[in-house]
Amino acid sequence: MKLDPHPGQPASGGIATASTTQHNRTAASGARRRTRLSMPAAAAGPVADRGHRQNHCTPTRGGQLPTDDHHPYVLDPAGRDIRAEGAHLRARGPVTKVILPGDVPAWSVTSHALLEQLLTDPRVSKDPRQHWPRFIAGEITPEWPLYAWVSVTNMFTAYGSDHRRLRRLVTPAFTARRTAQLRPRVERIVASVLDDLPDTAIDGVVDLRQHFAYVIPVQVITELMGVPEGSMAVGIRACIDNIFNTGLGPEDAAANYRTTYHLLNDLIDYRRRQPGDDLTSYLISSGDTDESLTEAEVVDTLLLIIAAGHETTVNLLDNAVYALLTAPDQRDLVRTGKVTWIDVIEESLRVDAPVAHLPLRYAVEDISIAGTTIPKGDAILASYAAAGQDPEHHGPSAGAFDATRDVKDHLAFGYGVHYCLGAPLARMEAATALPALFERFPSLALVHSPARIKPVPSFISNGHRSLPVTLTPGGAGT
């Protein structure tokens, strides 16, 4: 039997009627009414000053931005300059009011220390069904481009005992032993990708984002999940890409939401008929135990693992390669063994967090922090990219890639009870793929200047649209 994405919710846009939208949020929750969430007219138009609209964020004298609640910072949904935007946010204070797509307000936290504090604070929840009044009131619908980030029923949005139960059921698939068992397969995938890389060149140029950084983690995670090759795999990959595209319009966002769940249900049906040694089959079988995942939790957990399992690693590989190709001195340190590939990976995660902003968390009660009160029920945005370049934590050179840096700690994989289960797998993939790439193609070089390398259209995903390079294998190196 196929699952509806979330039973009782309208399958398409429009104003939902009372007869079609009433459903139980949780066993202890009441009903809610869904209405269309309108998108801001300015979202598709020009964005002033690198990601904020001047009518909301007019700089005051000296270039300082107003920090009071009456002048929230409007995030650029296209993520055209995440570094500059992070600097703007930090200049407004460690905790500042922002506007998300759809004119949804939230509090951005950009201080490394304060973000650590909030990520371990029991007064901060990830469950919108319990703690976000806008979601409870039905103001957040599938037309919102971030809807899949908040509406899922899995450990990503769970709170308290629900989170502990869901994480306990999924953790066995991501143990150190399981990750080590995957290493030989990852090595074979990397070798195969590198063998094929020269054949992907067009006029001598290879897009490393598409043919290296993207293909390796996608192949790893789809094999781990037991996704059969063919139209299902292609469709799931396209849907996940769109989930990270925060510039989607309401109709496209809703259509992508429906397609995603249709394909995930197809995957579950396939693995019910043909179970294997994969994570989907494991999650299905765990649903047959006494302390089991519900059907909705199985689907949403698949969505979480596939999305988190490839986009984070794609951007990690992309950003690490870009950093070395734009900083020859750093590349030489790796080549001569003065820094390790682990140093490169951790510094890349710090200075360019693969997920720039992670939606969303919610204040369970009023929270006073850094001279600011986040009111009960308000949304909180973990701004990992800005925190990774926090000069209060990393010093005045926080914005520079420096693999020799003594302190490289970061929050790229989260912190506290929601720390990413797949972090060891992502690190292992990067530690396998990056040295293999530079050993195979020692004269690797960017085709364009850094100014011509454009970011992906997202304020969540932090990477590049493409990474055009020449391979010139067998060269003298840089």
SEPARO-359851 format. One record per residue (C-alpha): residue number from 1; residue in one letter; x, y, z. Coordinates in pm, whole numbers. Example, Ala and Ser with C-alpha at 12.3 -4.5 7.8 and 13.67 -1.06 7.14 Angstrom:
2
PT  seq  type       X       Y       Z
PT    1     a    1230    -450     780
PT    2     s    1367    -106     714
//
This chain:
478
PT  seq  type       X       Y       Z
PT    1     m       0       0       0
PT    2     k     136     340     -93
PT    3     l     156     612     167
PT    4     d      25     963     130
PT    5     p     304    1210     212
PT    6     h     111    1319     519
PT    7     p    -246    1185     549
PT    8     g    -515    1449     556
PT    9     q    -310    1719     384
PT   10     p    -416    1853      44
PT   11     a    -228    1691    -243
PT   12     s    -219    2009    -448
PT   13     g    -230    2384    -412
PT   14     g    -527    2601    -330
PT   15     i    -719    2687     -18
PT   16     a    -797    2369     167
PT   17     t   -1151    2316     291
PT   18     a   -1228    2216     647
PT   19     s   -1350    1874     535
PT   20     t   -1021    1786     367
PT   21     t    -766    1928     604
PT   22     q    -859    1812     952
PT   23     h    -625    1549    1086
PT   24     n    -440    1456    1403
PT   25     r     -96    1610    1439
PT   26     t       6    1371    1713
PT   27     a    -178    1154    1961
PT   28     a    -205    1451    2197
PT   29     s    -258    1721    1937
PT   30     g    -569    1874    1794
PT   31     a    -667    1936    1435
PT   32     r    -531    2204    1205
PT   33     r    -652    2381     896
PT   34     r    -422    2420     595
PT   35     t    -413    2735     386
PT   36     r    -195    2840      97
PT   37     l     127    3015     194
PT   38     s     188    3301     -46
PT   39     m     539    3364    -179
PT   40     p     686    3716    -161
PT   41     a     672    3901    -489
PT   42     a    1029    4015    -446
PT   43     a    1168    3664    -413
PT   44     a    1197    3620    -789
PT   45     g    1319    3970    -857
PT   46     p    1646    4153    -796
PT   47     v    1784    4127    -446
PT   48     a    1963    4435    -324
PT   49     d    2300    4433    -150
PT   50     r    2391    4065    -190
PT   51     g    2082    3898     -54
PT   52     h    1863    4146     131
PT   53     r    1599    4387      14
PT   54     q    1676    4750      88
PT   55     n    1321    4823     202
PT   56     h    1375    4576     487
PT   57     c    1746    4626     558
PT   58     t    1862    4977     495
PT   59     p    2220    5021     620
PT   60     t    2266    5291     881
PT   61     r    2560    5528     904
PT   62     g    2894    5349     900
PT   63     g    2754    5049     710
PT   64     q    2604    4888    1019
PT   65     l    2270    4722     962
PT   66     p    1978    4786    1196
PT   67     t    1934    4494    1433
PT   68     d    1595    4556    1588
PT   69     d    1301    4329    1516
PT   70     h    1140    4592    1291
PT   71     h    1418    4553    1034
PT   72     p    1467    4178     981
PT   73     y    1723    4069     726
PT   74     v    1566    3911     417
PT   75     l    1772    3608     316
PT   76     d    1846    3566     -53
PT   77     p    1666    3244    -155
PT   78     a    1913    3203    -443
PT   79     g    2214    3210    -210
PT   80     r    2410    3429    -449
PT   81     d    2680    3523    -197
PT   82     i    2657    3314     118
PT   83     r    2989    3441     256
PT   84     a    2890    3807     222
PT   85     e    2547    3733     364
PT   86     g    2705    3556     661
PT   87     a    2920    3864     727
PT   88     h    2609    4084     715
PT   89     l    2431    3857     962
PT   90     r    2725    3851    1203
PT   91     a    2748    4231    1185
PT   92     r    2389    4251    1306
PT   93     g    2471    4044    1614
PT   94     p    2510    3678    1711
PT   95     v    2131    3631    1707
PT   96     t    1928    3830    1456
PT   97     k    1582    3827    1299
PT   98     v    1563    3712     936
PT   99     i    1295    3653     676
PT  100     l    1283    3319     492
PT  101     p    1116    3257     155
PT  102     g     741    3302     189
PT  103     d     788    3592     433
PT  104     v     835    3344     716
PT  105     p    1029    3498    1008
PT  106     a    1304    3320    1200
PT  107     w    1605    3391    1420
PT  108     s    1947    3332    1263
PT  109     v    2222    3225    1503
PT  110     t    2571    3294    1365
PT  111     s    2793    3269    1675
PT  112     h    2978    2938    1706
PT  113     a    2956    2943    2087
PT  114     l    2590    3042    2103
PT  115     l    2493    2793    1835
PT  116     e    2658    2514    2033
PT  117     q    2464    2631    2335
PT  118     l    2129    2637    2156
PT  119     l    2185    2302    1984
PT  120     t    2209    2138    2327
PT  121     d    1937    2342    2498
PT  122     p    1625    2135    2587
PT  123     r    1419    2450    2536
PT  124     v    1491    2422    2162
PT  125     s    1280    2176    1963
PT  126     k    1281    2049    1604
PT  127     d     918    1937    1610
PT  128     p     687    2189    1437
PT  129     r     379    1985    1526
PT  130     q     436    2057    1892
PT  131     h     622    2386    1899
PT  132     w     572    2601    1586
PT  133     p     240    2789    1596
PT  134     r     255    2875    1224
PT  135     f     271    2507    1134
PT  136     i       6    2411    1387
PT  137     a    -226    2681    1251
PT  138     g    -192    2547     897
PT  139     e      -3    2847     758
PT  140     i     280    2626     628
PT  141     t     179    2414     327
PT  142     p     347    2208      51
PT  143     e     370    2519    -167
PT  144     w     643    2654      62
PT  145     p     988    2564     -81
PT  146     l    1110    2461     268
PT  147     y     805    2248     346
PT  148     a     989    1914     313
PT  149     w    1245    2037     565
PT  150     v     987    2084     841
PT  151     s     696    1852     763
PT  152     v     874    1518     767
PT  153     t     817    1267    1047
PT  154     n    1164    1137    1126
PT  155     m    1450    1201    1366
PT  156     f    1531    1527    1185
PT  157     t    1213    1686    1321
PT  158     a    1164    1476    1634
PT  159     y    1193    1602    1990
PT  160     g    1265    1434    2321
PT  161     s    1167    1068    2355
PT  162     d    1045    1048    1994
PT  163     h    1388    1154    1872
PT  164     r    1565     905    2096
PT  165     r    1344     622    1969
PT  166     l    1392     707    1601
PT  167     r    1765     761    1630
PT  168     r    1810     434    1819
PT  169     l    1639     244    1539
PT  170     v    1853     401    1263
PT  171     t    2192     418    1439
PT  172     p    2293      53    1371
PT  173     a    2316     131     999
PT  174     f    2582     399    1062
PT  175     t    2818     242    1313
PT  176     a    3195     267    1271
PT  177     r    3199    -101    1178
PT  178     r    2937     -52     906
PT  179     t    3124     250     770
PT  180     a    3451      53     760
PT  181     q    3275    -226     571
PT  182     l    3174      27     305
PT  183     r    3530     152     244
PT  184     p    3630    -110     -21
PT  185     r    3314     -35    -217
PT  186     v    3374     341    -194
PT  187     e    3731     288    -319
PT  188     r    3601      95    -620
PT  189     i    3343     363    -696
PT  190     v    3608     637    -678
PT  191     a    3846     444    -903
PT  192     s    3572     388   -1159
PT  193     v    3472     755   -1157
PT  194     l    3831     864   -1208
PT  195     d    3873     614   -1492
PT  196     d    3572     767   -1668
PT  197     l    3652    1129   -1593
PT  198     p    3854    1207   -1909
PT  199     d    3565    1080   -2124
PT  200     t    3333    1342   -1974
PT  201     a    3543    1630   -2111
PT  202     i    3384    1870   -2357
PT  203     d    3647    2064   -2552
PT  204     g    3898    1955   -2292
PT  205     v    3692    2081   -1996
PT  206     v    3549    1855   -1722
PT  207     d    3281    1964   -1477
PT  208     l    3415    1821   -1150
PT  209     r    3097    1912    -963
PT  210     q    2885    1698   -1192
PT  211     h    3123    1416   -1277
PT  212     f    3319    1378    -953
PT  213     a    3177    1558    -648
PT  214     y    2818    1466    -736
PT  215     v    2843    1118    -879
PT  216     i    3051     957    -600
PT  217     p    2828    1031    -297
PT  218     v    2511     980    -499
PT  219     q    2625     634    -606
PT  220     v    2734     551    -250
PT  221     i    2407     658     -88
PT  222     t    2179     503    -351
PT  223     e    2364     171    -317
PT  224     l    2346     197      61
PT  225     m    1971     259      36
PT  226     g    1918     -19    -221
PT  227     v    1783     215    -491
PT  228     p    1781      23    -822
PT  229     e    1951     191   -1115
PT  230     g    1724     336   -1379
PT  231     s    1438     582   -1378
PT  232     m    1375     549   -1003
PT  233     a    1732     647    -914
PT  234     v    1732     934   -1163
PT  235     g    1398    1060   -1035
PT  236     i    1496    1046    -668
PT  237     r    1820    1233    -738
PT  238     a    1632    1506    -925
PT  239     c    1379    1543    -643
PT  240     i    1649    1574    -379
PT  241     d    1826    1840    -587
PT  242     n    1499    2036    -595
PT  243     i    1449    2005    -219
PT  244     f    1774    2200    -180
PT  245     n    1667    2453    -445
PT  246     t    1515    2717    -219
PT  247     g    1423    2935    -515
PT  248     l    1145    2706    -640
PT  249     g     807    2867    -692
PT  250     p     497    2742    -504
PT  251     e     365    2515    -782
PT  252     d     705    2358    -853
PT  253     a     771    2307    -481
PT  254     a     437    2132    -432
PT  255     a     485    1917    -742
PT  256     n     835    1816    -632
PT  257     y     701    1727    -288
PT  258     r     438    1495    -436
PT  259     t     684    1334    -680
PT  260     t     939    1273    -405
PT  261     y     693    1077    -194
PT  262     h     562     885    -493
PT  263     l     915     768    -575
PT  264     l     999     682    -214
PT  265     n     683     473    -192
PT  266     d     790     298    -513
PT  267     l    1127     223    -352
PT  268     i     959      76     -44
PT  269     d     730    -138    -259
PT  270     y    1031    -259    -458
PT  271     r    1226    -357    -148
PT  272     r     926    -527       9
PT  273     r     918    -753    -298
PT  274     q    1295    -782    -326
PT  275     p    1459    -729      15
PT  276     g    1836    -705      25
PT  277     d    2130    -607     243
PT  278     d    2046    -238     225
PT  279     l    1913      33     451
PT  280     t    1566      49     296
PT  281     s    1512    -322     359
PT  282     y    1643    -272     714
PT  283     l    1401      13     782
PT  284     i    1110    -188     643
PT  285     s    1196    -486     863
PT  286     s    1232    -260    1167
PT  287     g     871    -164    1111
PT  288     d     775    -519    1196
PT  289     t     919    -503    1551
PT  290     d     746    -406    1874
PT  291     e     931     -73    1893
PT  292     s     895       3    1527
PT  293     l     894     282    1276
PT  294     t     551     379    1150
PT  295     e     493     367     776
PT  296     a     523     745     756
PT  297     e     845     735     958
PT  298     v     997     481     719
PT  299     v     926     705     419
PT  300     d    1048    1022     587
PT  301     t    1358     853     725
PT  302     l    1446     742     371
PT  303     l    1405    1102     258
PT  304     l    1631    1227     536
PT  305     i    1908     976     473
PT  306     i    1910    1012      95
PT  307     a    1904    1394     110
PT  308     a    2157    1435     389
PT  309     g    2365    1146     261
PT  310     h    2450    1298     -72
PT  311     e    2417    1678     -70
PT  312     t    2649    1732     226
PT  313     t    2923    1515      77
PT  314     v    2878    1663    -271
PT  315     n    2945    2010    -134
PT  316     l    3230    1889      87
PT  317     l    3412    1743    -216
PT  318     d    3325    2043    -433
PT  319     n    3443    2302    -177
PT  320     a    3761    2114     -84
PT  321     v    3868    2084    -449
PT  322     y    3783    2450    -511
PT  323     a    3984    2558    -205
PT  324     l    4296    2374    -320
PT  325     l    4266    2490    -681
PT  326     t    4236    2855    -571
PT  327     a    4511    2839    -306
PT  328     p    4829    2689    -460
PT  329     d    5019    2729    -134
PT  330     q    4767    2510      47
PT  331     r    4777    2253    -231
PT  332     d    5156    2243    -206
PT  333     l    5133    2180     170
PT  334     v    4922    1871      99
PT  335     r    5148    1754    -183
PT  336     t    5457    1778      36
PT  337     g    5291    1612     333
PT  338     k    5309    1918     559
PT  339     v    4934    1891     615
PT  340     t    4715    1585     588
PT  341     w    4401    1524     386
PT  342     i    4214    1514     717
PT  343     d    4336    1870     778
PT  344     v    4202    1971     435
PT  345     i    3866    1805     495
PT  346     e    3810    1958     839
PT  347     e    3919    2305     729
PT  348     s    3689    2285     427
PT  349     l    3399    2183     651
PT  350     r    3475    2477     877
PT  351     v    3526    2758     629
PT  352     d    3254    2650     383
PT  353     a    2995    2445     567
PT  354     p    2817    2223     309
PT  355     v    2484    2330     458
PT  356     a    2485    2708     501
PT  357     h    2158    2741     694
PT  358     l    1965    2446     838
PT  359     p    1591    2491     889
PT  360     l    1436    2480    1145
PT  361     r    1422    2471    1522
PT  362     y    1166    2629    1758
PT  363     a    1171    2793    2098
PT  364     v     976    2578    2344
PT  365     e     965    2876    2580
PT  366     d    1106    3228    2582
PT  367     i    1485    3203    2550
PT  368     s    1710    3492    2652
PT  369     i    2048    3474    2484
PT  370     a    2315    3733    2400
PT  371     g    2089    4018    2508
PT  372     t    1806    3898    2282
PT  373     t    1486    3717    2372
PT  374     i    1364    3456    2124
PT  375     p     992    3432    2201
PT  376     k     822    3100    2259
PT  377     g     712    2944    1929
PT  378     d     951    3143    1709
PT  379     a    1156    2957    1448
PT  380     i    1535    2935    1478
PT  381     l    1778    2896    1187
PT  382     a    2117    2735    1249
PT  383     s    2349    2941    1028
PT  384     y    2641    2699    1004
PT  385     a    2829    2879     727
PT  386     a    2835    3208     915
PT  387     a    2930    3032    1240
PT  388     g    3218    2854    1066
PT  389     q    3370    3195     985
PT  390     d    3298    3347    1326
PT  391     p    3602    3563    1411
PT  392     e    3513    3546    1780
PT  393     h    3591    3174    1765
PT  394     h    3842    3141    1482
PT  395     g    4019    3478    1494
PT  396     p    4055    3753    1235
PT  397     s    4152    3506     959
PT  398     a    3831    3305    1005
PT  399     g    3728    3362     643
PT  400     a    4049    3218     497
PT  401     f    4111    2853     410
PT  402     d    4417    2749     611
PT  403     a    4476    2377     656
PT  404     t    4756    2451     905
PT  405     r    4510    2620    1141
PT  406     d    4538    2476    1491
PT  407     v    4168    2508    1576
PT  408     k    3946    2368    1303
PT  409     d    3642    2271    1510
PT  410     h    3315    2336    1335
PT  411     l    2943    2265    1343
PT  412     a    2909    2149     982
PT  413     f    2757    1818    1095
PT  414     g    2551    1973    1371
PT  415     y    2601    1932    1744
PT  416     g    2436    1760    2036
PT  417     v    2160    1500    2007
PT  418     h    2098    1584    1639
PT  419     y    2463    1540    1535
PT  420     c    2470    1385    1187
PT  421     l    2481    1005    1197
PT  422     g    2637     999     852
PT  423     a    2935    1221     939
PT  424     p    3185     930     952
PT  425     l    3067     810     610
PT  426     a    3100    1159     458
PT  427     r    3450    1197     600
PT  428     m    3549     853     476
PT  429     e    3423     929     125
PT  430     a    3617    1257     118
PT  431     a    3933    1097     259
PT  432     t    3912     837     -18
PT  433     a    3810    1055    -313
PT  434     l    4021    1370    -267
PT  435     p    4372    1217    -255
PT  436     a    4281     979    -536
PT  437     l    4171    1272    -756
PT  438     f    4487    1476    -706
PT  439     e    4715    1175    -739
PT  440     r    4551    1071   -1067
PT  441     f    4544    1426   -1208
PT  442     p    4830    1622   -1048
PT  443     s    4797    1912   -1295
PT  444     l    4429    1970   -1224
PT  445     a    4342    2337   -1284
PT  446     l    4036    2561   -1287
PT  447     v    3934    2685   -1631
PT  448     h    3779    3010   -1508
PT  449     s    3870    3269   -1248
PT  450     p    3698    3226    -910
PT  451     a    3469    3520    -990
PT  452     r    3311    3317   -1272
PT  453     i    3237    3012   -1055
PT  454     k    2873    3056    -952
PT  455     p    2700    2911    -644
PT  456     v    2412    2665    -649
PT  457     p    2073    2842    -630
PT  458     s    2009    2783    -262
PT  459     f    2062    2947      74
PT  460     i    2074    2598     230
PT  461     s    2311    2409       1
PT  462     n    2657    2569      -8
PT  463     g    2843    2467    -322
PT  464     h    2894    2557    -688
PT  465     r    2675    2514    -993
PT  466     s    2973    2371   -1177
PT  467     l    3347    2331   -1129
PT  468     p    3505    2342   -1477
PT  469     v    3862    2213   -1483
PT  470     t    4128    2077   -1714
PT  471     l    4272    1743   -1609
PT  472     t    4602    1734   -1800
PT  473     p    4712    1409   -1634
PT  474     g    5084    1350   -1595
PT  475     g    5171    1718   -1561
PT  476     a    5420    1864   -1318
PT  477     g    5156    1980   -1073
PT  478     t    5106    2325    -931
//
